[in-house]
Amino acid sequence: MSSSLFQNPTFLQPLPPTSSAARRSYFPVRCGGPRSQRGPLVKGRVLSIEAIQAIQTLKRLHRTNPPDLSHALSPTLTRLIKSDLVAALRELIRQQNCTLAMRVFSTLRSEYGADLTHHAEMAKALGNCGMLEELDNLVVDLEHGGEIDCGDYKGLVNLIKAVVGAKRRESTVRVYGLMKKCGWGSVVVPDEYVVQVLVNGFKSFDEIELAKEVQDECNKAFANFSRAKLDKLKI
């Protein structure tokens, strides 16, 4: 038997490495459970730890109702960055806690400035909560601020929808007056959807003359902007 082994030299040669031994396998590893399946963070929409703590502090102080409530709330809100203030505002609006939302909104407006979208969100929330006097005051404060961005069509139309939806005729007239004061129709090209919402709003208040005025101003503005565009092309 030993002679037969020596007669077959290939038997004594080492076996070549198999492909399975030479090849490394890689398997995807997924870490975390269902909580890790979150979407990307969106500024102003996801609550940070600071925003959560601020909301909890606001609610606690509001329950205890100390005599100097405004003074007690101020440090809690002013230390937040803008994105945290916006997130806290939207969370309180979602919870329909308009009283605290107004305090956050006031801080946002004084510390960083509130755009039309923020005003529209706050106005809609106040209307839904039946805080109509506060809604009117919000529009008055916006009017006293002197300027709005009429080119922010989305924010503008949402603000108009909020005041019209709350059936606030005077506030709707104030918004329209502020639009004209800030260059709507003369400097800023009117947006057709904004015009449609505003016209329908005035009609719902039986303000037919105002509705006609808005439509006429829009038509005049379109004609002027088109003429200016043609003159520029000729030059």
Sequence and secondary structure as in RCSB ss.txt:
>XXXX:A:sequence
MSSSLFQNPTFLQPLPPTSSAARRSYFPVRCGGPRSQRGPLVKGRVLSIEAIQAIQTLKRLHRTNPPDLSHALSP
TLTRLIKSDLVAALRELIRQQNCTLAMRVFSTLRSEYGADLTHHAEMAKALGNCGMLEELDNLVVDLEHGGEIDC
GDYKGLVNLIKAVVGAKRRESTVRVYGLMKKCGWGSVVVPDEYVVQVLVNGFKSFDEIELAKEVQDECNKAFANF
SRAKLDKLKI
>XXXX:A:secstr
 HHHHHH GGGGS     HHHHS        S GGG      TTTS  HHHHHHHHHHHHHHHH  TTHHHHHHH
HHHTS HHHHHHHHHHHHHTT HHHHHHHHHHHHHHT   HHHHHHHHHHHHHTT HHHHHHHHHHHHHH    T
T HHHHHHHHHHHHHTT HHHHHHHHHHHHHTTBTTTB   HHHHHHHHHHHHHTT HHHHHHHHHHHHHHHHHH
HHHHHHHHH 
